[in-house]
């Protein structure tokens, strides 16, 4: 169970106060809605700047809109940098912890290390990335991808719902779209990356743990399955021999879901469904549905995807229909750096007296940073496993534990 000593609770209460404060940087409505490169983002950056300066970090914003706080060491490894951070943006009507908590805890971990006289012998940076959620623009992870050298300049021409390009939004925010390609860091100078995040699931709460060490971030792929049948009058075409695309879709959804339920760590989700002609008295002729597959094992994900494709095609053929499955997005699984996992476990054991390993089914900035340097994540318990809603909550006590663990982890490097 989590430690609740006075020192731990002090840091956690400070985190809670800061997250309550920055939650006011939002559009009107329930919860928190803070999109990148907006007035709300600008106000949030002002608050985060104060957090960074309290930790004696020098603050600047890079060309991709990432707010960076840096403390240069005069120790023997001053030329090396360790990075901590997360994202400042939210989903629409989200909570006050997802993403931004990782920025707050990173600042406080540095501040605590300084207060304890444990200044690292290497340089430290805290990053507040502009856009991880991909809500405003149909792309995400711009900040860490720029640093890792995996940034695709084509995304700059993508538009938001108002027709504004990402390029224009960046430049209007005071960033520099044309300079993003030059942000790539030299991996030789980066020690690693640590990101704290609410779990967004129930594992820690069920086990009664404040925090847990992440061993891997699931790979993700998204597919579109299109089924073509034949329409006709709902009252005159006999049931036997119908080429009903929606009936085929129902078989695909049922069977693939059933097979996914037999695999402990794989997730398969049918999130969208479109039916044509879409009339109450016509047989569905074309059905398009999305299939997202997640797994910490790329091999398992790929094998399941191949099975889904084969099954969809066969199920369609059996009723005279035709099905095609096309992959629209893929992100490989990322393994956390085992030496970092071990150190984070040791730090957690020292603070909590116990430790827990778990995987991440969601994407995080850490998955993009993995292309630059070794990375690891620390999950913090969230009430009822709820995230991306106004009900999202992490306790002061649990956040205090996380800050203690992060400070010990820094000391151990």
C-alpha positions in Angstrom: 0.0 0.0 0.0 1.1 3.6 -0.6 3.2 5.5 1.8 1.4 8.4 3.5 4.2 10.0 5.5 4.2 13.8 5.8 7.0 14.4 3.2 5.3 12.2 0.6 1.9 13.8 1.2 3.4 17.3 1.0 4.7 16.8 -2.5 1.5 15.1 -3.6 -0.7 17.9 -2.3 1.5 20.4 -4.2 1.0 18.3 -7.3 -2.8 18.3 -6.7 -2.8 22.1 -6.2 -0.9 22.7 -9.5 -3.2 20.4 -11.5 -6.2 22.1 -10.1 -4.8 25.4 -11.1 -3.9 24.5 -14.7 -7.3 22.8 -15.2 -8.7 26.3 -15.5 -6.9 26.5 -18.9 -9.7 25.0 -20.8 -12.6 25.7 -23.2 -16.0 26.0 -21.5 -17.9 22.9 -20.8 -17.4 19.8 -18.6 -13.9 18.6 -17.7 -10.8 19.9 -19.5 -10.6 20.7 -23.2 -7.2 22.1 -24.0 -6.1 21.8 -27.6 -2.6 22.5 -29.0 -1.6 26.0 -30.2 -4.6 27.8 -28.7 -5.1 30.5 -26.1 -5.7 27.7 -23.5 -2.4 26.2 -24.5 -0.6 29.5 -24.2 -2.1 30.1 -20.7 -1.0 26.6 -19.7 2.5 27.2 -20.8 2.7 30.2 -18.6 1.8 28.1 -15.6 4.1 25.3 -16.6 6.9 27.9 -16.9 6.3 28.7 -13.2 6.6 25.0 -12.3 9.8 24.7 -14.2 11.4 27.8 -12.8 10.5 26.6 -9.2 12.7 23.6 -10.0 15.5 26.0 -11.2 15.1 25.0 -14.8 15.8 27.4 -17.7 12.7 27.5 -19.9 12.3 27.9 -23.6 9.9 26.7 -26.3 11.3 24.8 -29.3 10.2 25.0 -32.9 7.6 22.2 -32.5 5.9 24.0 -29.6 7.4 21.8 -26.9 8.1 23.8 -23.7 11.4 22.7 -22.3 12.9 23.3 -18.9 16.6 22.5 -18.6 19.0 22.3 -15.8 22.7 22.1 -16.9 24.9 20.1 -14.5 28.4 20.9 -13.6 29.0 17.3 -12.7 31.2 14.7 -14.5 28.4 13.8 -16.9 27.2 17.3 -17.7 27.3 16.6 -21.4 24.6 13.9 -21.0 20.9 14.7 -20.6 18.1 12.8 -19.0 14.6 13.8 -20.0 11.3 13.5 -18.2 7.9 14.8 -19.3 4.6 14.2 -21.0 1.9 16.3 -22.9 -0.1 19.3 -21.9 -3.1 18.8 -24.3 -6.3 16.9 -23.5 -9.1 15.2 -25.3 -12.4 17.1 -25.5 -14.1 17.1 -22.1 -11.3 15.1 -20.6 -9.8 15.0 -17.1 -7.2 17.0 -15.3 -4.5 14.3 -15.0 -3.9 12.6 -18.3 -0.7 13.9 -19.8 -0.3 17.1 -17.7 0.2 15.2 -14.5 3.4 13.7 -16.0 4.7 17.3 -16.5 3.8 18.4 -13.0 5.3 15.3 -11.4 8.5 15.6 -13.4 9.0 19.2 -12.3 8.3 18.3 -8.7 10.7 15.3 -8.9 13.5 17.6 -9.9 12.5 20.2 -7.3 12.5 17.4 -4.6 15.9 16.1 -5.7 17.3 19.6 -5.4 15.7 20.0 -1.9 17.2 16.7 -0.8 20.7 17.8 -2.0 20.6 15.0 -4.7 21.5 17.1 -7.7 22.2 14.8 -10.6 25.7 14.8 -12.1 24.1 15.0 -15.6 21.9 17.6 -17.1 18.1 17.2 -16.8 15.2 18.4 -19.0 11.5 18.4 -18.4 9.4 18.5 -21.5 5.7 19.6 -22.0 4.8 18.4 -25.4 2.1 20.3 -27.3 0.1 17.6 -29.0 -0.1 13.9 -28.0 -3.9 13.3 -28.3 -4.3 14.2 -32.0 -7.7 15.8 -31.4 -7.2 19.1 -33.2 -5.1 17.8 -36.2 -5.2 14.2 -37.6 -1.6 13.6 -36.4 0.1 13.4 -33.0 3.4 13.1 -31.2 4.9 16.0 -33.1 7.2 17.1 -30.3 8.9 13.8 -29.5 9.0 12.7 -33.1 10.8 15.9 -33.9 13.4 15.2 -31.2 13.8 11.6 -32.3 14.2 12.5 -36.0 11.1 10.7 -37.1 9.0 13.8 -37.9 7.2 13.7 -41.2 7.1 17.3 -42.8 3.9 16.3 -44.7 1.8 16.6 -41.5 2.4 20.3 -41.5 -0.2 20.6 -44.3 -2.9 18.8 -42.4 -5.9 20.9 -41.4 -8.1 21.2 -38.4 -11.9 21.4 -38.5 -11.7 25.1 -39.4 -9.4 24.5 -42.3 -6.3 25.9 -40.6 -3.1 24.0 -41.3 -0.7 22.7 -38.6 2.0 24.9 -40.2 -0.1 28.0 -39.7 -1.1 27.0 -36.2 2.6 26.5 -35.2 3.8 29.7 -36.7 0.9 31.7 -35.1 1.8 30.2 -31.7 5.3 31.5 -31.9 6.9 28.2 -32.9 8.6 27.6 -36.3 7.3 25.0 -38.7 10.3 25.3 -41.0 12.8 24.7 -38.3 11.2 21.5 -36.9 13.4 19.2 -39.1 16.5 20.6 -37.4 15.3 19.6 -33.8 16.6 16.0 -34.0 18.8 15.2 -31.0 22.0 13.2 -31.1 21.2 9.9 -29.3 24.8 9.8 -28.0 24.0 12.8 -25.7 20.7 11.5 -24.3 20.7 9.1 -21.2 17.1 8.3 -21.4 13.5 9.3 -20.9 11.0 8.8 -18.1 7.3 9.5 -18.3 4.8 9.4 -15.5 1.1 8.9 -16.5 -2.1 7.8 -14.9 -2.7 4.1 -15.6 -6.0 4.6 -17.5 -7.0 1.1 -16.3 -7.9 -0.8 -13.1 -4.8 -3.0 -12.5 -3.1 -0.8 -9.8 -6.4 -0.1 -8.0 -7.3 -3.8 -7.9 -3.8 -4.6 -6.5 -3.9 -1.6 -4.1 -0.7 -0.1 -5.4 -0.1 3.6 -5.8 2.3 3.2 -8.8 3.6 0.5 -11.1 6.5 0.1 -13.6 5.6 -0.2 -17.2 7.5 -2.9 -19.2 6.2 -2.2 -22.7 3.8 0.0 -24.7 1.5 -1.9 -26.9 1.8 -1.9 -30.7 -1.3 -0.6 -32.5 -2.7 -1.1 -35.9 -5.9 0.2 -37.5 -7.7 -1.4 -40.4 -10.8 -0.7 -42.5 -12.9 -3.7 -43.6 -15.2 -3.1 -46.5 -17.9 -5.6 -47.3 -19.7 -5.5 -50.6 -23.0 -7.3 -51.1 -26.2 -6.6 -53.0 -29.1 -4.4 -52.1 -32.7 -5.0 -52.7 -36.2 -4.4 -51.4 -36.6 -5.5 -47.8 -40.0 -6.9 -48.4 -39.6 -8.7 -51.7 -36.2 -10.3 -51.7 -36.4 -13.8 -49.9 -34.2 -14.4 -46.9 -32.5 -17.3 -48.5 -29.8 -16.2 -50.9 -29.6 -12.7 -49.7 -26.2 -11.0 -50.1 -26.6 -8.8 -47.0 -23.3 -7.0 -46.2 -24.4 -6.2 -42.7 -25.1 -9.8 -41.8 -21.6 -10.6 -42.9 -20.3 -7.7 -40.8 -22.1 -9.1 -37.7 -20.4 -12.5 -38.1 -17.0 -10.8 -38.5 -17.5 -8.7 -35.4 -18.8 -11.6 -33.3 -16.1 -14.1 -34.3 -13.1 -11.8 -34.1 -14.2 -10.5 -30.8 -14.6 -14.0 -29.4 -11.1 -14.9 -30.6 -9.6 -11.8 -29.1 -11.2 -12.7 -25.7 -9.1 -15.8 -25.6 -5.9 -13.8 -25.7 -5.0 -12.2 -22.4 -3.0 -9.1 -23.6 -4.5 -8.5 -27.0 -7.3 -5.9 -27.6 -9.5 -5.9 -30.7 -12.1 -3.1 -31.1 -14.6 -2.3 -33.8 -15.1 1.4 -33.3 -17.0 2.6 -36.4 -19.6 1.2 -38.7 -21.1 2.8 -41.9 -24.0 1.2 -43.8 -25.1 1.9 -47.4 -27.8 2.6 -48.6 -28.7 3.1 -45.0 -32.4 2.9 -45.5 -34.9 1.0 -43.2 -36.4 -0.8 -46.2 -33.3 -1.7 -48.2 -30.9 -4.6 -47.7 -27.4 -3.3 -46.8 -25.1 -3.4 -49.8 -21.9 -1.9 -48.5 -20.7 -2.0 -44.9 -17.4 -0.3 -43.8 -16.1 -0.9 -40.3 -12.9 -0.2 -38.4 -10.9 -2.8 -36.6 -8.2 -1.6 -34.2 -5.8 -4.3 -32.8 -3.4 -3.7 -29.9 -0.8 -6.0 -28.3 2.5 -5.7 -26.5 3.7 -8.3 -28.9 4.0 -7.3 -32.6 4.1 -10.9 -33.6 0.8 -11.6 -31.8 -0.8 -8.5 -33.3 0.3 -9.4 -36.8 -0.8 -13.0 -36.5 -4.2 -11.8 -35.2 -4.5 -9.3 -38.0 -3.8 -12.0 -40.6 -6.4 -14.2 -39.1 -9.0 -11.4 -39.1 -8.3 -10.7 -42.7 -8.7 -14.3 -43.7 -11.9 -14.8 -41.7 -13.5 -11.6 -43.1 -12.8 -12.7 -46.7 -14.1 -16.2 -46.1 -17.2 -15.1 -44.2 -18.1 -12.8 -47.1 -17.5 -15.5 -49.7 -19.9 -17.9 -48.0 -22.8 -15.5 -48.6 -21.8 -14.3 -52.0 -20.3 -11.1 -50.8 -16.8 -9.7 -51.1 -14.7 -8.3 -48.2 -11.4 -6.4 -48.3 -9.3 -5.4 -45.2 -6.8 -2.6 -45.6 -4.4 -1.4 -42.9 -4.5 2.4 -42.4 -2.1 2.8 -39.5 0.5 0.9 -37.6 2.7 1.7 -34.7 5.1 -1.1 -33.4 5.2 -2.1 -29.8 8.0 -0.5 -27.7 9.8 -2.3 -25.0 10.9 -0.3 -22.0 14.6 -0.3 -21.3 15.2 -3.2 -18.9 17.9 -1.5 -16.8 15.5 1.4 -16.3 12.7 -1.0 -15.4 14.9 -2.6 -12.8 15.9 0.8 -11.3 12.3 2.0 -11.3 11.2 -1.2 -9.5 14.0 -0.7 -6.9 12.9 2.9 -6.3 9.3 1.8 -6.0 10.2 -1.0 -3.5 12.1 1.6 -1.4 9.2 4.0 -1.3 6.2 1.6 -1.2 7.7 -1.5 0.1 6.3 -3.4 -2.9 6.3 -3.2 -6.7 4.2 -4.2 -9.7 4.9 -4.6 -13.4 2.3 -3.9 -16.1 2.0 -3.1 -19.8 0.5 0.0 -21.4 -2.4 -0.5 -23.8 -2.4 3.2 -24.8 0.1 5.2 -26.8 2.2 7.8 -25.0 5.0 10.3 -25.9 7.4 7.6 -24.6 6.6 5.4 -27.6 8.0 8.1 -29.9 10.9 8.9 -27.7 11.9 5.3 -27.9 13.3 6.1 -31.3 15.8 8.5 -29.7 16.8 6.9 -26.4 16.1 4.2 -23.8 12.7 4.9 -22.1 10.6 3.8 -19.3 7.2 4.7 -17.8 5.7 5.0 -14.3 2.0 4.5 -14.0 0.0 6.1 -11.2 -3.2 4.6 -9.9 -6.4 6.3 -11.1 -9.8 5.9 -9.4 -12.0 3.2 -11.0 -9.5 3.0 -13.9 -11.3 5.9 -15.5 -9.6 8.3 -18.0 -10.5 10.8 -20.7 -13.5 11.9 -18.7 -14.1 14.7 -16.1 -14.3 11.9 -13.5 -10.6 11.1 -14.0 -8.8 11.2 -10.6 -5.4 10.5 -8.9 -5.0 11.0 -5.2 -2.4 13.4 -3.6 -1.0 10.5 -1.7 -0.4 8.4 -4.9 1.1 11.3 -6.7 3.4 11.9 -3.7 4.6 8.3 -4.0 5.3 8.8 -7.7 7.4 12.0 -7.0 9.4 10.1 -4.4 10.0 7.2 -6.8 11.0 9.5 -9.7 13.4 11.4 -7.5 15.0 8.1 -6.3 15.2 6.9 -9.9 17.1 10.0 -10.9 19.5 9.6 -8.0 20.2 6.0 -9.1 21.3 6.8 -12.7 
